[in-house]
Amino acid sequence: MITGEFVLGIPVNVFYLVALLAVITILFVLLKRPIYEAMFVGYVVTVIMTGRYDLFIKNLIKPSTSTLFYAIVAFLMLAHIFSETKVVNKVIDIILSLVGRFRGGAGFVSLIASTFMASLSGTGPGNVAATGVFTIPTMIKTKFPRPLAATVEMSASSLGPMIPPSGTILLVFGVLDVFLPEADKISLSTFWIAVWGVGIWFVLQRFLTLLGFCYYYKVDPMTPEELPPLKKAFKEGWPALFIPLIIFIPLLIDARFSFLIANRVGADGLKAFSKTILLFTPGLAFLFALYLGRKEIKGGLKIPNIFNILKKSFGGITPVAATVYFAYAIAYIYRDMGMTDAVSEWILGFGMSKVALIIFIPLFTAFLGMVLPGSSQIAIFGATFLTIFAAVGINPILGAAMLPAITGAMEGMTPPLALSMYAAMGISKSGFIETSKLAFIWIGLHLLITILIFAGILPVFGI
């Protein structure tokens, strides 16, 4: 029963949030409905509870006007093209020929290749299923214990959504763009530089953790017979090395030379240029990947064959796109109703110190990740977390850059409902107990890096 602005002793806006989470949990976890369906029902329930029917159509249409939403779809499509054309396999062969001869080389291939692929698809569990079928058996062949092989792939795939061009980063930027006052707004490219500054610490943590495990378990290098010759791998795969450059150079230009562009075309022109870059970049990489992988396309590089490839991608892309779409709609309605400020004031009202908050919130999001995908957490809680971070003196840009690290990255690793871990266990045929023990080591070190970055002990380039 609602009394004034409180329900059952908690602020009414917090009650709305709890009710939303309950609806999504019941549909997604108990009734096993698709997450995009649960998000849409959650949106409808939020409108009904609050009585803001005037916002229903407005905020349901608004995501369709977002450049970021279409960019997410474009990068999801690009990941599918990479898979269909086998372009990434050529890059993996080069990496394999370079690092496979070292102790644990197969694990480092998994770390590099799976992180890169997951950054394109934006999904940890999905990437484990896609690349783990290659990387996990290769690790086991070189005497990786099965639980270790599973957790290496799990941690690498969970790292990917934290790194551009992951669609998760685009979703976070949308939250940050709404949160920042007009005078403090930044371009997406500038934000990506900051996210890479955060990501490098987690890459280093994964690298050192893997190195320690390889020496502890006395993992072997790959045998010469298993290694592709470097000369042959480079000869066949060097053009594929241009793909990361095609993606990153335009964004780097937009981030670092925005003042020159603004001087030429003005502030509105710069904004239009940034949006154009965002959609142009995956399109260019898409065409280049098609050209490089033309021999892998059944029937050759012809329009009907390309159309068939795109048609095959719809089954995988549409559910993700729908989830992001309805997540945006929920975020918009929360903003219009001022729920973010109410929820953040309630949490800050407990009087936790900055140190307590930067420990509490990552643990809270790890718990939420057992129920909600990272993208949904960001859409629902993103602005709330940014408000809390700002209140205790954390730069909102840093807070936004860290959101993928405390949501999507944790979502797939944390038992008992760790989807990335389960997918990797299925491939490696490892047991739950022994795999969970190793998973908690990866999780603990990930949380340690998170706290050190929030505390300012580890500096972040670009912020």
C-alpha positions as CSV (number, residue, x, y, z in Angstrom):
1,M,0.0,0.0,0.0
2,I,1.4,3.4,-1.0
3,T,1.6,6.0,1.7
4,G,2.8,9.4,0.5
5,E,6.1,8.8,-1.3
6,F,6.9,5.5,0.4
7,V,5.8,1.9,-0.1
8,L,6.5,-0.7,2.7
9,G,9.0,1.8,4.2
10,I,11.1,2.4,1.0
11,P,10.8,5.3,-1.4
12,V,8.2,4.7,-4.1
13,N,10.7,5.0,-6.9
14,V,12.8,2.3,-5.3
15,F,9.7,0.2,-5.0
16,Y,9.1,0.6,-8.8
17,L,12.6,-0.6,-9.4
18,V,12.2,-3.6,-7.2
19,A,8.9,-4.5,-8.9
20,L,10.6,-4.2,-12.3
21,L,13.4,-6.5,-11.2
22,A,10.8,-9.0,-9.8
23,V,8.9,-9.0,-13.1
24,I,12.0,-9.6,-15.2
25,T,13.3,-12.3,-12.8
26,I,10.0,-14.2,-12.9
27,L,9.8,-14.1,-16.7
28,F,13.4,-14.7,-17.5
29,V,14.6,-17.1,-14.7
30,L,11.5,-18.9,-13.6
31,L,9.3,-18.9,-16.7
32,K,12.3,-19.2,-19.1
33,R,11.0,-16.5,-21.4
34,P,13.5,-14.6,-23.7
35,I,15.2,-11.6,-22.0
36,Y,13.9,-9.2,-24.6
37,E,10.3,-10.3,-23.9
38,A,10.9,-9.9,-20.2
39,M,12.3,-6.4,-20.8
40,F,9.3,-5.3,-22.8
41,V,6.9,-6.6,-20.2
42,G,8.9,-4.8,-17.6
43,Y,8.6,-1.6,-19.5
44,V,4.8,-2.0,-19.7
45,V,4.5,-2.8,-16.0
46,T,6.6,0.3,-15.2
47,V,4.3,2.5,-17.1
48,I,1.2,0.9,-15.5
49,M,2.6,1.2,-12.0
50,T,3.6,4.8,-12.4
51,G,0.5,5.8,-14.3
52,R,2.6,7.7,-16.9
53,Y,0.7,6.5,-19.9
54,D,1.7,9.7,-21.7
55,L,5.3,8.3,-21.8
56,F,4.4,4.9,-23.2
57,I,4.5,5.6,-27.0
58,K,7.0,8.4,-26.8
59,N,9.7,6.3,-25.1
60,L,8.8,3.2,-27.1
61,I,9.6,5.0,-30.3
62,K,12.6,7.0,-29.1
63,P,15.2,4.2,-29.3
64,S,14.5,4.0,-33.0
65,T,15.9,7.6,-33.4
66,S,19.2,6.6,-31.7
67,T,22.4,6.4,-33.8
68,L,23.9,4.2,-31.0
69,F,21.2,1.6,-31.4
70,Y,21.8,1.2,-35.1
71,A,25.6,1.1,-34.5
72,I,25.1,-1.8,-32.0
73,V,23.2,-3.7,-34.7
74,A,25.9,-2.9,-37.3
75,F,28.7,-4.3,-35.1
76,L,26.6,-7.4,-34.3
77,M,26.3,-7.9,-38.1
78,L,30.0,-7.4,-38.5
79,A,30.8,-10.1,-36.0
80,H,28.6,-12.5,-38.0
81,I,30.4,-11.7,-41.2
82,F,33.7,-12.3,-39.6
83,S,32.5,-15.7,-38.5
84,E,31.0,-16.6,-41.9
85,T,34.1,-15.5,-43.9
86,K,36.6,-17.1,-41.6
87,V,38.7,-13.9,-41.6
88,V,39.4,-14.1,-37.9
89,N,40.8,-17.6,-38.3
90,K,43.6,-16.1,-40.4
91,V,44.5,-13.7,-37.6
92,I,44.3,-16.5,-35.0
93,D,46.8,-18.5,-37.1
94,I,49.3,-15.6,-37.0
95,I,48.9,-15.3,-33.3
96,L,49.2,-19.1,-32.9
97,S,52.4,-19.1,-34.9
98,L,53.9,-16.3,-32.7
99,V,53.0,-17.4,-29.2
100,G,52.1,-21.1,-29.5
101,R,55.7,-22.1,-29.0
102,F,55.7,-20.6,-25.4
103,R,54.5,-22.3,-22.2
104,G,50.7,-22.0,-22.2
105,G,50.7,-20.6,-25.7
106,A,47.3,-22.0,-26.5
107,G,45.9,-20.2,-23.5
108,F,47.3,-16.9,-24.7
109,V,45.7,-17.5,-28.1
110,S,42.4,-18.0,-26.4
111,L,42.9,-14.8,-24.4
112,I,43.7,-12.7,-27.4
113,A,41.3,-14.2,-30.0
114,S,38.3,-14.6,-27.6
115,T,38.7,-11.1,-26.2
116,F,38.7,-9.7,-29.7
117,M,35.8,-11.7,-30.9
118,A,33.7,-11.0,-27.8
119,S,34.4,-7.3,-28.2
120,L,32.7,-7.5,-31.6
121,S,29.7,-9.6,-30.5
122,G,29.4,-8.0,-27.1
123,T,28.3,-11.3,-25.5
124,G,30.5,-13.4,-23.2
125,P,28.4,-16.6,-23.1
126,G,27.8,-16.5,-26.9
127,N,31.4,-16.0,-27.6
128,V,32.4,-19.0,-25.4
129,A,30.1,-21.1,-27.6
130,A,31.5,-19.7,-30.8
131,T,35.3,-19.7,-30.1
132,G,35.5,-22.1,-27.2
133,V,35.0,-25.1,-29.4
134,F,38.4,-24.3,-31.0
135,T,40.4,-22.8,-28.1
136,I,39.4,-25.1,-25.2
137,P,40.3,-28.4,-27.0
138,T,43.6,-26.8,-28.1
139,M,44.4,-25.9,-24.5
140,I,43.5,-29.4,-23.2
141,K,45.9,-30.9,-25.8
142,T,48.8,-28.9,-24.3
143,K,48.1,-30.2,-20.8
144,F,45.8,-27.5,-19.5
145,P,43.6,-29.0,-16.7
146,R,40.1,-29.0,-18.0
147,P,38.8,-26.6,-15.3
148,L,41.6,-24.2,-16.2
149,A,40.9,-24.4,-19.9
150,A,37.2,-23.6,-19.2
151,T,38.0,-20.6,-17.0
152,V,40.6,-19.1,-19.3
153,E,38.0,-19.1,-22.1
154,M,35.4,-17.8,-19.7
155,S,37.5,-14.9,-18.5
156,A,38.7,-14.0,-22.0
157,S,35.1,-13.9,-23.4
158,S,33.9,-12.0,-20.4
159,L,36.6,-9.4,-21.0
160,G,35.5,-8.7,-24.6
161,P,32.2,-6.8,-23.8
162,M,34.4,-4.2,-21.8
163,I,36.4,-3.3,-24.9
164,P,35.3,-1.3,-28.0
165,P,33.7,-1.8,-30.4
166,S,31.4,-3.9,-28.1
167,G,27.8,-2.8,-28.3
168,T,27.9,-2.7,-24.5
169,I,30.2,0.3,-24.7
170,L,27.8,2.1,-27.1
171,L,24.9,1.4,-24.6
172,V,27.0,2.9,-21.8
173,F,27.8,6.0,-23.8
174,G,24.1,6.5,-24.4
175,V,23.6,6.5,-20.6
176,L,26.6,8.9,-20.1
177,D,25.4,11.2,-22.8
178,V,22.0,11.6,-21.1
179,F,23.7,12.0,-17.7
180,L,26.3,14.7,-18.5
181,P,25.2,18.4,-18.7
182,E,25.5,19.9,-22.2
183,A,28.7,21.7,-21.3
184,D,30.5,18.5,-20.2
185,K,29.4,16.2,-23.1
186,I,32.1,14.3,-24.9
187,S,32.3,12.4,-28.2
188,L,32.0,8.7,-28.5
189,S,35.5,8.4,-29.8
190,T,36.9,10.3,-26.7
191,F,34.9,7.9,-24.5
192,W,36.3,4.9,-26.3
193,I,39.9,6.1,-25.6
194,A,39.0,6.2,-21.9
195,V,37.4,2.7,-22.1
196,W,40.6,1.4,-23.7
197,G,42.5,3.0,-20.8
198,V,40.4,1.0,-18.4
199,G,40.5,-2.2,-20.4
200,I,44.3,-2.3,-20.6
201,W,44.5,-3.0,-16.8
202,F,42.1,-5.9,-17.1
203,V,44.0,-7.3,-20.1
204,L,47.2,-7.1,-18.1
205,Q,45.5,-8.8,-15.1
206,R,44.2,-11.6,-17.4
207,F,47.7,-12.0,-18.9
208,L,49.5,-12.2,-15.5
209,T,46.9,-14.5,-14.0
210,L,47.2,-16.9,-17.0
211,L,51.0,-16.8,-16.8
212,G,50.8,-17.7,-13.1
213,F,48.4,-20.6,-13.7
214,C,50.6,-21.9,-16.6
215,Y,53.6,-22.2,-14.3
216,Y,51.7,-23.6,-11.4
217,Y,50.2,-26.4,-13.5
218,K,53.3,-26.8,-15.7
219,V,51.4,-26.4,-18.9
220,D,53.3,-27.4,-22.1
221,P,53.9,-25.3,-25.2
222,M,52.2,-26.4,-28.4
223,T,54.0,-29.0,-30.4
224,P,55.7,-27.9,-33.7
225,E,53.2,-30.1,-35.5
226,E,50.3,-28.1,-34.1
227,L,51.7,-24.7,-35.0
228,P,51.0,-23.1,-38.4
229,P,54.3,-22.0,-40.0
230,L,54.7,-18.2,-39.3
231,K,55.7,-17.5,-42.9
232,K,52.7,-19.2,-44.4
233,A,50.3,-17.8,-41.7
234,F,51.5,-14.3,-42.3
235,K,51.4,-14.6,-46.1
236,E,47.8,-15.8,-46.1
237,G,46.6,-13.7,-43.2
238,W,48.4,-10.3,-43.3
239,P,45.5,-8.5,-45.0
240,A,43.2,-9.4,-42.1
241,L,45.4,-7.4,-39.8
242,F,44.1,-4.2,-41.4
243,I,40.6,-4.9,-40.0
244,P,41.4,-3.6,-36.5
245,L,42.9,-0.5,-38.1
246,I,39.8,0.1,-40.2
247,I,37.7,0.0,-37.1
248,F,40.0,2.0,-34.7
249,I,41.7,4.7,-36.9
250,P,38.5,6.6,-37.8
251,L,37.5,6.6,-34.2
252,L,40.9,7.8,-33.1
253,I,40.8,10.7,-35.6
254,D,37.4,11.7,-34.3
255,A,38.6,11.6,-30.7
256,R,42.0,13.3,-31.0
257,F,41.3,15.8,-33.9
258,S,37.8,16.9,-33.0
259,F,39.0,20.5,-32.5
260,L,40.2,20.6,-36.1
261,I,37.0,19.2,-37.4
262,A,34.9,21.6,-35.2
263,N,36.9,24.5,-36.6
264,R,36.0,23.5,-40.1
265,V,32.4,22.5,-39.8
266,G,31.3,23.8,-36.4
267,A,29.9,22.0,-33.3
268,D,26.8,20.7,-35.1
269,G,29.0,19.4,-38.0
270,L,31.3,17.7,-35.5
271,K,28.4,16.0,-33.9
272,A,27.1,14.8,-37.3
273,F,30.7,13.7,-38.2
274,S,30.9,11.6,-35.0
275,K,27.6,9.9,-35.8
276,T,28.7,9.2,-39.4
277,I,32.0,7.7,-38.3
278,L,30.0,5.4,-35.9
279,L,28.0,3.9,-38.7
280,F,30.6,4.2,-41.5
281,T,33.3,2.2,-39.7
282,P,31.5,-1.1,-39.3
283,G,30.2,-0.8,-42.9
284,L,33.7,-0.4,-44.2
285,A,35.0,-3.3,-42.2
286,F,32.0,-5.3,-43.3
287,L,32.9,-4.8,-47.0
288,F,36.6,-5.5,-46.4
289,A,35.8,-8.7,-44.6
290,L,33.6,-9.8,-47.4
291,Y,36.4,-9.2,-49.9
292,L,39.0,-11.0,-47.9
293,G,36.7,-14.0,-47.2
294,R,35.2,-14.2,-50.7
295,K,36.5,-17.7,-51.2
296,E,34.7,-18.9,-48.1
297,I,31.3,-17.6,-49.4
298,K,29.4,-20.4,-51.0
299,G,28.8,-19.4,-54.6
300,G,31.2,-16.5,-54.5
301,L,30.9,-12.8,-53.8
302,K,27.5,-12.2,-55.4
303,I,24.6,-10.2,-54.0
304,P,22.2,-13.2,-53.6
305,N,24.9,-15.0,-51.6
306,I,25.7,-12.0,-49.4
307,F,21.9,-11.6,-48.8
308,N,21.8,-15.3,-47.7
309,I,24.6,-14.6,-45.2
310,L,22.8,-11.6,-43.8
311,K,19.5,-13.6,-43.6
312,K,21.3,-16.3,-41.5
313,S,22.4,-13.6,-39.0
314,F,18.9,-12.4,-38.2
315,G,18.2,-15.2,-35.8
316,G,21.2,-14.3,-33.6
317,I,21.1,-10.5,-34.0
318,T,17.4,-9.8,-33.6
319,P,17.0,-11.0,-29.9
320,V,20.1,-9.0,-28.8
321,A,18.9,-5.9,-30.7
322,A,15.4,-6.2,-29.2
323,T,16.8,-6.5,-25.7
324,V,18.9,-3.4,-26.2
325,Y,16.0,-1.6,-27.8
326,F,13.7,-2.2,-24.8
327,A,16.5,-1.5,-22.4
328,Y,16.9,1.9,-23.9
329,A,13.1,2.5,-23.6
330,I,13.3,1.6,-19.8
331,A,16.2,3.9,-19.4
332,Y,14.3,6.8,-21.0
333,I,11.3,6.4,-18.9
334,Y,13.4,6.2,-15.7
335,R,15.1,9.5,-16.8
336,D,11.8,11.2,-17.5
337,M,10.4,10.2,-14.1
338,G,13.5,11.2,-12.1
339,M,13.8,7.7,-10.7
340,T,17.6,7.8,-10.9
341,D,18.0,10.6,-8.4
342,A,15.6,9.0,-6.0
343,V,17.3,5.6,-6.0
344,S,20.8,7.1,-5.7
345,E,19.7,9.3,-2.8
346,W,18.3,6.2,-1.1
347,I,21.6,4.3,-1.4
348,L,23.7,7.3,-0.4
349,G,21.4,7.7,2.6
350,F,23.0,4.7,4.2
351,G,26.1,6.8,4.7
352,M,28.6,4.5,3.2
353,S,32.1,5.9,2.6
354,K,33.7,6.1,-0.9
355,V,35.8,2.9,-0.1
356,A,32.7,1.0,1.0
357,L,30.7,2.1,-2.1
358,I,33.4,1.1,-4.6
359,I,33.4,-2.4,-2.9
360,F,29.6,-2.6,-2.5
361,I,28.6,-1.7,-6.0
362,P,30.7,-4.2,-7.9
363,L,29.5,-6.9,-5.5
364,F,25.9,-5.7,-6.0
365,T,26.3,-5.9,-9.8
366,A,27.9,-9.3,-9.6
367,F,24.8,-10.4,-7.7
368,L,22.4,-8.8,-10.2
369,G,24.3,-10.5,-13.0
370,M,22.9,-13.8,-11.8
371,V,19.5,-12.5,-12.9
372,L,20.1,-9.6,-15.4
373,P,22.3,-9.4,-18.4
374,G,24.9,-6.6,-18.3
375,S,23.1,-4.6,-20.9
376,S,19.9,-4.6,-18.9
377,Q,21.8,-3.6,-15.7
378,I,23.4,-0.7,-17.5
379,A,20.1,0.5,-18.9
380,I,18.2,0.2,-15.6
381,F,20.9,1.2,-13.1
382,G,23.5,3.0,-15.2
383,A,22.5,6.5,-14.5
384,T,21.9,5.7,-10.8
385,F,25.5,4.4,-10.5
386,L,26.9,7.4,-12.3
387,T,25.0,9.7,-9.8
388,I,26.4,7.7,-6.9
389,F,29.9,7.8,-8.2
390,A,29.8,11.5,-8.9
391,A,28.5,12.1,-5.3
392,V,31.6,10.4,-3.8
393,G,34.0,12.3,-6.1
394,I,34.5,9.7,-8.9
395,N,34.7,11.2,-12.4
396,P,31.4,10.2,-14.2
397,I,33.4,9.4,-17.4
398,L,35.5,7.0,-15.4
399,G,32.4,5.6,-13.7
400,A,30.8,5.0,-17.1
401,A,34.0,3.4,-18.5
402,M,33.9,1.0,-15.6
403,L,30.3,0.0,-15.9
404,P,31.0,-2.8,-18.4
405,A,33.7,-4.1,-16.0
406,I,31.2,-4.4,-13.1
407,T,28.2,-5.6,-15.1
408,G,28.6,-7.6,-18.3
409,A,32.1,-8.8,-17.4
410,M,30.9,-10.2,-14.0
411,E,27.6,-11.5,-15.3
412,G,29.1,-14.6,-17.0
413,M,31.7,-15.5,-14.5
414,T,29.9,-15.5,-11.1
415,P,28.5,-18.8,-9.8
416,P,26.0,-20.2,-9.3
417,L,24.4,-18.7,-12.5
418,A,27.5,-18.1,-14.5
419,L,26.5,-18.5,-18.2
420,S,30.0,-18.1,-19.6
421,M,31.4,-20.6,-17.2
422,Y,28.6,-23.2,-17.9
423,A,29.2,-22.9,-21.6
424,A,32.9,-23.4,-21.2
425,M,32.3,-26.3,-18.8
426,G,30.1,-28.0,-21.4
427,I,33.0,-27.9,-24.0
428,S,35.8,-28.8,-21.6
429,K,33.7,-31.4,-19.7
430,S,35.0,-30.1,-16.4
431,G,33.2,-30.4,-13.1
432,F,31.3,-27.6,-11.4
433,I,33.2,-27.6,-8.1
434,E,36.7,-27.5,-9.5
435,T,35.8,-25.1,-12.2
436,S,34.0,-22.7,-9.7
437,K,37.1,-22.7,-7.5
438,L,39.3,-21.4,-10.3
439,A,36.5,-19.1,-11.5
440,F,36.5,-17.3,-8.0
441,I,40.3,-16.6,-8.4
442,W,39.6,-14.9,-11.7
443,I,36.6,-13.0,-10.2
444,G,38.6,-12.0,-7.1
445,L,41.4,-10.5,-9.1
446,H,39.0,-8.8,-11.5
447,L,37.3,-7.2,-8.4
448,L,40.7,-6.1,-7.0
449,I,41.6,-4.3,-10.3
450,T,38.1,-2.7,-10.3
451,I,38.5,-1.3,-6.7
452,L,42.1,-0.1,-7.4
453,I,40.9,1.8,-10.5
454,F,37.9,3.4,-8.7
455,A,40.2,4.3,-5.8
456,G,42.6,6.1,-8.2
457,I,45.5,3.8,-7.4
458,L,45.7,2.6,-11.0
459,P,45.7,5.6,-13.4
460,V,43.5,5.5,-16.5
461,F,44.8,7.0,-19.8
462,G,42.3,9.4,-21.4
463,I,40.6,10.5,-18.2
